[in-house]
């Protein structure tokens, strides 16, 4: 029996094998003009902070929005960790970012990039383990329409 899928979802990232298989060719990524810092915080540290404990009390996504910057926070690992993604335009970086998921970033440079944010929100950054898991990467985009397929990737 031969199957023709109505919808194929390949959620395997910017270096997708599924996308290449569906399109039959490699789709090159282009820089979006934005970069992101990503890191994890132990939820127990935040539970001790009455202003920030809400971030790890329940599941859900919290977004702090500035004019041209965003901080996205959501608990993971059964509410044991808080994942933070801080997104900003490349022009506001104080360090260079690259197309990679594992380049160490600078907590000090990240703090400078979000200096205008509310002090309570910026306090989230203080709970980061300085030497553990802060990464800085370019946000890359991919889009293509090929026959009956439309592909968008971030």
LUMZAVO-710465 format. One record per residue: x, y, z of N, C-alpha, C in turn; residue number from 0. Coordinates in nm, 3 decimals. Example, Ala and Ser with C-alpha at 12.3 -4.5 7.8 and 13.67 -1.06 7.14 Angstrom:
+---------+---------+---------+---------+---------+---------+---------+---------+---------+-----+
:    n_xx :    n_yy :    n_zz :   ca_xx :   ca_yy :   ca_zz :    c_xx :    c_yy :    c_zz :  nr :
+---------+---------+---------+---------+---------+---------+---------+---------+---------+-----+
:   1.319 :  -0.569 :   0.780 :   1.230 :  -0.450 :   0.780 :   1.320 :  -0.330 :   0.780 :   0 :
:   1.285 :  -0.225 :   0.708 :   1.367 :  -0.106 :   0.714 :   1.290 :   0.003 :   0.787 :   1 :
+---------+---------+---------+---------+---------+---------+---------+---------+---------+-----+
END
This chain:
+---------+---------+---------+---------+---------+---------+---------+---------+---------+-----+
:    n_xx :    n_yy :    n_zz :   ca_xx :   ca_yy :   ca_zz :    c_xx :    c_yy :    c_zz :  nr :
+---------+---------+---------+---------+---------+---------+---------+---------+---------+-----+
:   0.085 :  -0.118 :   0.000 :   0.000 :   0.000 :   0.000 :   0.090 :   0.124 :   0.000 :   0 :
:   0.054 :   0.222 :  -0.076 :   0.128 :   0.348 :  -0.085 :   0.047 :   0.458 :  -0.016 :   1 :
:   0.112 :   0.532 :   0.072 :   0.046 :   0.639 :   0.148 :   0.087 :   0.775 :   0.094 :   2 :
:  -0.007 :   0.867 :   0.085 :   0.020 :   1.005 :   0.048 :  -0.029 :   1.093 :   0.162 :   3 :
:   0.062 :   1.141 :   0.244 :   0.020 :   1.215 :   0.363 :  -0.044 :   1.349 :   0.328 :   4 :
:  -0.147 :   1.384 :   0.405 :  -0.208 :   1.515 :   0.392 :  -0.118 :   1.621 :   0.455 :   5 :
:  -0.053 :   1.582 :   0.563 :   0.033 :   1.674 :   0.636 :   0.153 :   1.597 :   0.690 :   6 :
:   0.270 :   1.652 :   0.667 :   0.391 :   1.595 :   0.725 :   0.451 :   1.701 :   0.815 :   7 :
:   0.477 :   1.665 :   0.938 :   0.537 :   1.758 :   1.033 :   0.677 :   1.707 :   1.066 :   8 :
:   0.775 :   1.790 :   1.039 :   0.912 :   1.756 :   1.075 :   0.961 :   1.861 :   1.173 :   9 :
:   0.966 :   1.827 :   1.298 :   1.006 :   1.922 :   1.402 :   1.146 :   1.887 :   1.450 :  10 :
:   1.238 :   1.881 :   1.356 :   1.373 :   1.838 :   1.393 :   1.476 :   1.950 :   1.376 :  11 :
:   1.431 :   2.074 :   1.377 :   1.522 :   2.187 :   1.390 :   1.579 :   2.242 :   1.260 :  12 :
:   1.666 :   2.339 :   1.278 :   1.723 :   2.415 :   1.166 :   1.807 :   2.326 :   1.074 :  13 :
:   1.864 :   2.219 :   1.127 :   1.945 :   2.126 :   1.048 :   1.861 :   2.002 :   1.014 :  14 :
:   1.736 :   2.024 :   0.976 :   1.636 :   1.921 :   0.956 :   1.673 :   1.820 :   0.848 :  15 :
:   1.656 :   1.694 :   0.881 :   1.669 :   1.585 :   0.783 :   1.535 :   1.562 :   0.714 :  16 :
:   1.424 :   1.580 :   0.790 :   1.291 :   1.561 :   0.734 :   1.265 :   1.659 :   0.620 :  17 :
:   1.297 :   1.785 :   0.643 :   1.275 :   1.888 :   0.541 :   1.350 :   1.855 :   0.413 :  18 :
:   1.476 :   1.815 :   0.426 :   1.556 :   1.779 :   0.309 :   1.494 :   1.661 :   0.235 :  19 :
:   1.443 :   1.563 :   0.310 :   1.381 :   1.445 :   0.248 :   1.252 :   1.483 :   0.176 :  20 :
:   1.170 :   1.569 :   0.236 :   1.044 :   1.609 :   0.174 :   1.068 :   1.693 :   0.049 :  21 :
:   1.160 :   1.787 :   0.057 :   1.188 :   1.874 :  -0.057 :   1.274 :   1.808 :  -0.163 :  22 :
:   1.356 :   1.713 :  -0.120 :   1.450 :   1.651 :  -0.212 :   1.573 :   1.735 :  -0.238 :  23 :
:   1.589 :   1.839 :  -0.160 :   1.706 :   1.927 :  -0.172 :   1.727 :   1.999 :  -0.040 :  24 :
:   1.847 :   2.052 :  -0.023 :   1.880 :   2.126 :   0.100 :   1.824 :   2.267 :   0.090 :  25 :
:   1.763 :   2.314 :   0.197 :   1.708 :   2.449 :   0.204 :   1.800 :   2.531 :   0.293 :  26 :
:   1.860 :   2.634 :   0.240 :   1.955 :   2.717 :   0.315 :   1.882 :   2.813 :   0.408 :  27 :
:   1.937 :   2.829 :   0.526 :   1.882 :   2.921 :   0.625 :   1.937 :   3.061 :   0.601 :  28 :
:   1.857 :   3.160 :   0.635 :   1.902 :   3.299 :   0.628 :   1.886 :   3.361 :   0.767 :  29 :
:   1.975 :   3.451 :   0.800 :   1.969 :   3.517 :   0.930 :   1.843 :   3.604 :   0.938 :  30 :
:   1.778 :   3.601 :   1.052 :   1.655 :   3.678 :   1.074 :   1.684 :   3.821 :   1.118 :  31 :
:   1.810 :   3.846 :   1.160 :   1.842 :   3.977 :   1.217 :   1.825 :   3.979 :   1.368 :  32 :
:   1.792 :   3.864 :   1.425 :   1.775 :   3.852 :   1.569 :   1.864 :   3.741 :   1.622 :  33 :
:   1.896 :   3.751 :   1.750 :   1.970 :   3.647 :   1.820 :   1.896 :   3.615 :   1.948 :  34 :
:   1.934 :   3.504 :   2.009 :   1.868 :   3.461 :   2.132 :   1.970 :   3.406 :   2.229 :  35 :
:   1.947 :   3.436 :   2.355 :   2.020 :   3.372 :   2.464 :   1.926 :   3.266 :   2.521 :  36 :
:   1.979 :   3.152 :   2.553 :   1.898 :   3.046 :   2.613 :   1.972 :   2.987 :   2.732 :  37 :
:   1.897 :   2.964 :   2.840 :   1.956 :   2.900 :   2.957 :   1.846 :   2.841 :   3.045 :  38 :
:   1.888 :   2.755 :   3.135 :   1.797 :   2.690 :   3.230 :   1.827 :   2.737 :   3.371 :  39 :
:   1.722 :   2.744 :   3.452 :   1.736 :   2.781 :   3.593 :   1.668 :   2.672 :   3.675 :  40 :
:   1.731 :   2.632 :   3.784 :   1.667 :   2.537 :   3.874 :   1.545 :   2.603 :   3.937 :  41 :
:   1.432 :   2.539 :   3.925 :   1.306 :   2.597 :   3.972 :   1.307 :   2.626 :   4.122 :  42 :
:   1.376 :   2.545 :   4.197 :   1.380 :   2.564 :   4.342 :   1.434 :   2.702 :   4.379 :  43 :
:   1.529 :   2.753 :   4.304 :   1.583 :   2.888 :   4.330 :   1.473 :   2.993 :   4.314 :  44 :
:   1.390 :   2.977 :   4.212 :   1.285 :   3.075 :   4.186 :   1.171 :   3.063 :   4.287 :  45 :
:   1.147 :   2.945 :   4.337 :   1.040 :   2.927 :   4.437 :   1.067 :   3.006 :   4.564 :  46 :
:   1.192 :   3.040 :   4.588 :   1.229 :   3.118 :   4.707 :   1.208 :   3.268 :   4.685 :  47 :
:   1.179 :   3.309 :   4.562 :   1.161 :   3.451 :   4.528 :   1.012 :   3.478 :   4.510 :  48 :
:   0.948 :   3.550 :   4.602 :   0.803 :   3.569 :   4.594 :   0.756 :   3.640 :   4.467 :  49 :
:   0.842 :   3.721 :   4.406 :   0.803 :   3.791 :   4.283 :   0.812 :   3.702 :   4.160 :  50 :
:   0.890 :   3.595 :   4.166 :   0.915 :   3.513 :   4.047 :   0.868 :   3.369 :   4.060 :  51 :
:   0.822 :   3.330 :   4.177 :   0.780 :   3.191 :   4.200 :   0.669 :   3.149 :   4.104 :  52 :
:   0.584 :   3.241 :   4.062 :   0.474 :   3.208 :   3.971 :   0.522 :   3.144 :   3.841 :  53 :
:   0.647 :   3.169 :   3.804 :   0.700 :   3.116 :   3.679 :   0.713 :   2.963 :   3.681 :  54 :
:   0.723 :   2.905 :   3.800 :   0.743 :   2.760 :   3.811 :   0.635 :   2.690 :   3.893 :  55 :
:   0.527 :   2.760 :   3.924 :   0.421 :   2.698 :   4.002 :   0.332 :   2.609 :   3.918 :  56 :
:   0.312 :   2.644 :   3.793 :   0.226 :   2.569 :   3.701 :   0.294 :   2.565 :   3.565 :  57 :
:   0.244 :   2.480 :   3.481 :   0.292 :   2.480 :   3.343 :   0.239 :   2.602 :   3.271 :  58 :
:   0.301 :   2.641 :   3.163 :   0.256 :   2.755 :   3.084 :   0.373 :   2.840 :   3.042 :  59 :
:   0.347 :   2.924 :   2.946 :   0.450 :   3.011 :   2.891 :   0.424 :   3.153 :   2.938 :  60 :
:   0.528 :   3.220 :   2.984 :   0.521 :   3.362 :   3.022 :   0.615 :   3.437 :   2.929 :  61 :
:   0.566 :   3.546 :   2.873 :   0.648 :   3.629 :   2.784 :   0.652 :   3.770 :   2.838 :  62 :
:   0.773 :   3.823 :   2.853 :   0.794 :   3.962 :   2.891 :   0.834 :   4.035 :   2.764 :  63 :
:   0.756 :   4.136 :   2.727 :   0.773 :   4.200 :   2.596 :   0.819 :   4.343 :   2.612 :  64 :
:   0.927 :   4.376 :   2.544 :   0.974 :   4.513 :   2.534 :   0.951 :   4.561 :   2.392 :  65 :
:   0.989 :   4.681 :   2.362 :   0.968 :   4.737 :   2.229 :   1.029 :   4.650 :   2.120 :  66 :
:   1.150 :   4.603 :   2.140 :   1.218 :   4.525 :   2.037 :   1.286 :   4.400 :   2.093 :  67 :
:   1.252 :   4.363 :   2.216 :   1.312 :   4.246 :   2.282 :   1.204 :   4.165 :   2.351 :  68 :
:   1.230 :   4.037 :   2.368 :   1.136 :   3.948 :   2.434 :   1.212 :   3.853 :   2.527 :  69 :
:   1.150 :   3.819 :   2.637 :   1.200 :   3.712 :   2.723 :   1.086 :   3.611 :   2.736 :  70 :
:   1.111 :   3.490 :   2.695 :   1.012 :   3.383 :   2.701 :   1.057 :   3.284 :   2.808 :  71 :
:   0.966 :   3.250 :   2.898 :   0.999 :   3.160 :   3.009 :   0.892 :   3.052 :   3.019 :  72 :
:   0.937 :   2.928 :   3.035 :   0.842 :   2.820 :   3.059 :   0.909 :   2.708 :   3.137 :  73 :
:   0.834 :   2.647 :   3.231 :   0.891 :   2.538 :   3.310 :   0.898 :   2.410 :   3.226 :  74 :
:   0.996 :   2.327 :   3.259 :   1.010 :   2.198 :   3.193 :   1.061 :   2.097 :   3.295 :  75 :
:   1.078 :   1.974 :   3.252 :   1.121 :   1.864 :   3.340 :   1.035 :   1.855 :   3.465 :  76 :
:   0.905 :   1.848 :   3.440 :   0.809 :   1.832 :   3.550 :   0.820 :   1.945 :   3.653 :  77 :
:   0.836 :   2.067 :   3.604 :   0.845 :   2.188 :   3.685 :   0.974 :   2.198 :   3.767 :  78 :
:   1.076 :   2.121 :   3.731 :   1.205 :   2.127 :   3.802 :   1.299 :   2.231 :   3.746 :  79 :
:   1.280 :   2.270 :   3.621 :   1.366 :   2.369 :   3.555 :   1.280 :   2.474 :   3.488 :  80 :
:   1.336 :   2.594 :   3.475 :   1.272 :   2.700 :   3.398 :   1.360 :   2.727 :   3.277 :  81 :
:   1.304 :   2.715 :   3.157 :   1.376 :   2.746 :   3.034 :   1.354 :   2.893 :   3.003 :  82 :
:   1.462 :   2.964 :   2.975 :   1.456 :   3.106 :   2.940 :   1.514 :   3.124 :   2.801 :  83 :
:   1.442 :   3.197 :   2.716 :   1.493 :   3.239 :   2.586 :   1.475 :   3.390 :   2.579 :  84 :
:   1.586 :   3.461 :   2.567 :   1.584 :   3.608 :   2.561 :   1.622 :   3.648 :   2.418 :  85 :
:   1.528 :   3.708 :   2.346 :   1.544 :   3.736 :   2.203 :   1.559 :   3.886 :   2.182 :  86 :
:   1.652 :   3.924 :   2.095 :   1.675 :   4.066 :   2.067 :   1.735 :   4.083 :   1.929 :  87 :
:   1.721 :   4.204 :   1.872 :   1.784 :   4.231 :   1.742 :   1.935 :   4.221 :   1.751 :  88 :
:   1.998 :   4.172 :   1.645 :   2.144 :   4.159 :   1.642 :   2.213 :   4.292 :   1.673 :  89 :
:   2.154 :   4.401 :   1.628 :   2.218 :   4.532 :   1.646 :   2.227 :   4.573 :   1.794 :  90 :
:   2.152 :   4.506 :   1.881 :   2.155 :   4.539 :   2.024 :   2.244 :   4.445 :   2.105 :  91 :
:   2.311 :   4.353 :   2.036 :   2.403 :   4.262 :   2.105 :   2.532 :   4.333 :   2.143 :  92 :
:   2.591 :   4.290 :   2.252 :   2.722 :   4.339 :   2.293 :   2.830 :   4.234 :   2.268 :  93 :
:   2.791 :   4.126 :   2.198 :   2.884 :   4.021 :   2.159 :   2.833 :   3.962 :   2.027 :  94 :
:   2.917 :   3.891 :   1.958 :   2.879 :   3.833 :   1.830 :   2.804 :   3.702 :   1.853 :  95 :
:   2.702 :   3.677 :   1.771 :   2.633 :   3.549 :   1.777 :   2.658 :   3.475 :   1.646 :  96 :
:   2.644 :   3.344 :   1.650 :   2.668 :   3.262 :   1.532 :   2.555 :   3.161 :   1.516 :  97 :
:   2.553 :   3.094 :   1.400 :   2.451 :   2.994 :   1.373 :   2.492 :   2.863 :   1.439 :  98 :
:   2.463 :   2.851 :   1.566 :   2.497 :   2.732 :   1.643 :   2.410 :   2.730 :   1.767 :  99 :
:   2.382 :   2.610 :   1.818 :   2.299 :   2.597 :   1.937 :   2.381 :   2.585 :   2.064 : 100 :
:   2.514 :   2.588 :   2.053 :   2.592 :   2.560 :   2.173 :   2.712 :   2.652 :   2.194 : 101 :
:   2.703 :   2.775 :   2.147 :   2.810 :   2.873 :   2.169 :   2.783 :   2.945 :   2.301 : 102 :
:   2.880 :   2.942 :   2.391 :   2.861 :   3.008 :   2.521 :   2.841 :   3.158 :   2.503 : 103 :
:   2.747 :   3.212 :   2.577 :   2.722 :   3.354 :   2.577 :   2.770 :   3.418 :   2.706 : 104 :
:   2.770 :   3.548 :   2.709 :   2.815 :   3.623 :   2.826 :   2.694 :   3.674 :   2.903 : 105 :
:   2.682 :   3.637 :   3.030 :   2.571 :   3.685 :   3.112 :   2.578 :   3.836 :   3.127 : 106 :
:   2.698 :   3.892 :   3.136 :   2.713 :   4.037 :   3.149 :   2.665 :   4.109 :   3.023 : 107 :
:   2.700 :   4.054 :   2.906 :   2.655 :   4.115 :   2.780 :   2.504 :   4.102 :   2.764 : 108 :
:   2.448 :   3.990 :   2.807 :   2.304 :   3.972 :   2.801 :   2.235 :   4.075 :   2.891 : 109 :
:   2.285 :   4.094 :   3.012 :   2.226 :   4.192 :   3.103 :   2.230 :   4.333 :   3.044 : 110 :
:   2.341 :   4.368 :   2.979 :   2.350 :   4.500 :   2.915 :   2.244 :   4.516 :   2.806 : 111 :
:   2.216 :   4.406 :   2.733 :   2.118 :   4.412 :   2.625 :   1.976 :   4.428 :   2.674 : 112 :
:   1.950 :   4.394 :   2.801 :   1.814 :   4.403 :   2.856 :   1.807 :   4.503 :   2.971 : 113 :
:   1.896 :   4.601 :   2.972 :   1.906 :   4.696 :   3.082 :   1.776 :   4.773 :   3.106 : 114 :
:   1.696 :   4.797 :   3.001 :   1.573 :   4.876 :   3.016 :   1.457 :   4.797 :   3.076 : 115 :
:   1.469 :   4.666 :   3.089 :   1.360 :   4.586 :   3.142 :   1.342 :   4.611 :   3.291 : 116 :
:   1.223 :   4.581 :   3.340 :   1.187 :   4.597 :   3.480 :   1.287 :   4.521 :   3.569 : 117 :
:   1.326 :   4.579 :   3.681 :   1.422 :   4.512 :   3.771 :   1.379 :   4.372 :   3.817 : 118 :
:   1.249 :   4.352 :   3.839 :   1.202 :   4.220 :   3.881 :   1.225 :   4.119 :   3.769 : 119 :
:   1.196 :   4.157 :   3.647 :   1.217 :   4.068 :   3.533 :   1.365 :   4.038 :   3.516 : 120 :
:   1.449 :   4.139 :   3.525 :   1.593 :   4.118 :   3.510 :   1.650 :   4.031 :   3.622 : 121 :
:   1.581 :   4.027 :   3.734 :   1.628 :   3.944 :   3.845 :   1.629 :   3.796 :   3.807 : 122 :
:   1.545 :   3.756 :   3.711 :   1.548 :   3.618 :   3.661 :   1.689 :   3.581 :   3.620 : 123 :
:   1.757 :   3.673 :   3.552 :   1.892 :   3.644 :   3.502 :   1.990 :   3.614 :   3.615 : 124 :
:   1.966 :   3.670 :   3.733 :   2.058 :   3.649 :   3.845 :   2.060 :   3.504 :   3.895 : 125 :
:   1.952 :   3.431 :   3.865 :   1.944 :   3.293 :   3.910 :   2.018 :   3.197 :   3.817 : 126 :
:   2.071 :   3.247 :   3.711 :   2.146 :   3.165 :   3.617 :   2.279 :   3.122 :   3.677 : 127 :
:   2.317 :   2.998 :   3.654 :   2.449 :   2.949 :   3.695 :   2.548 :   3.001 :   3.592 : 128 :
:   2.631 :   3.097 :   3.629 :   2.721 :   3.168 :   3.537 :   2.805 :   3.079 :   3.447 : 129 :
:   2.839 :   2.962 :   3.490 :   2.934 :   2.881 :   3.415 :   2.870 :   2.758 :   3.351 : 130 :
:   2.740 :   2.747 :   3.356 :   2.679 :   2.621 :   3.319 :   2.623 :   2.616 :   3.178 : 131 :
:   2.521 :   2.694 :   3.145 :   2.447 :   2.661 :   3.025 :   2.397 :   2.779 :   2.943 : 132 :
:   2.454 :   2.895 :   2.957 :   2.411 :   3.010 :   2.878 :   2.466 :   2.997 :   2.737 : 133 :
:   2.377 :   2.997 :   2.638 :   2.421 :   2.995 :   2.499 :   2.364 :   3.116 :   2.427 : 134 :
:   2.434 :   3.158 :   2.323 :   2.395 :   3.273 :   2.242 :   2.398 :   3.227 :   2.097 : 135 :
:   2.287 :   3.241 :   2.025 :   2.284 :   3.194 :   1.887 :   2.200 :   3.286 :   1.799 : 136 :
:   2.234 :   3.287 :   1.670 :   2.156 :   3.361 :   1.571 :   2.024 :   3.287 :   1.547 : 137 :
:   1.917 :   3.362 :   1.534 :   1.788 :   3.304 :   1.497 :   1.784 :   3.299 :   1.345 : 138 :
:   1.775 :   3.178 :   1.292 :   1.778 :   3.158 :   1.147 :   1.638 :   3.123 :   1.098 : 139 :
:   1.608 :   3.161 :   0.976 :   1.477 :   3.135 :   0.915 :   1.495 :   3.055 :   0.787 : 140 :
:   1.395 :   2.972 :   0.758 :   1.392 :   2.899 :   0.632 :   1.248 :   2.895 :   0.585 : 141 :
:   1.226 :   2.921 :   0.459 :   1.093 :   2.913 :   0.401 :   1.104 :   2.862 :   0.259 : 142 :
:   1.006 :   2.782 :   0.218 :   1.003 :   2.734 :   0.081 :   0.864 :   2.686 :   0.048 : 143 :
:   0.826 :   2.699 :  -0.075 :   0.705 :   2.638 :  -0.127 :   0.750 :   2.552 :  -0.243 : 144 :
:   0.714 :   2.425 :  -0.238 :   0.758 :   2.329 :  -0.339 :   0.639 :   2.238 :  -0.369 : 145 :
:   0.573 :   2.259 :  -0.482 :   0.455 :   2.179 :  -0.515 :   0.348 :   2.200 :  -0.412 : 146 :
:   0.308 :   2.093 :  -0.344 :   0.203 :   2.100 :  -0.242 :   0.259 :   2.123 :  -0.102 : 147 :
:   0.389 :   2.152 :  -0.092 :   0.453 :   2.165 :   0.037 :   0.486 :   2.311 :   0.067 : 148 :
:   0.455 :   2.355 :   0.185 :   0.499 :   2.485 :   0.234 :   0.581 :   2.460 :   0.360 : 149 :
:   0.701 :   2.515 :   0.362 :   0.790 :   2.488 :   0.474 :   0.834 :   2.620 :   0.535 : 150 :
:   0.817 :   2.631 :   0.664 :   0.867 :   2.745 :   0.740 :   0.938 :   2.691 :   0.861 : 151 :
:   1.055 :   2.741 :   0.885 :   1.131 :   2.694 :   1.001 :   1.195 :   2.812 :   1.069 : 152 :
:   1.204 :   2.803 :   1.198 :   1.268 :   2.904 :   1.281 :   1.376 :   2.837 :   1.361 : 153 :
+---------+---------+---------+---------+---------+---------+---------+---------+---------+-----+
END
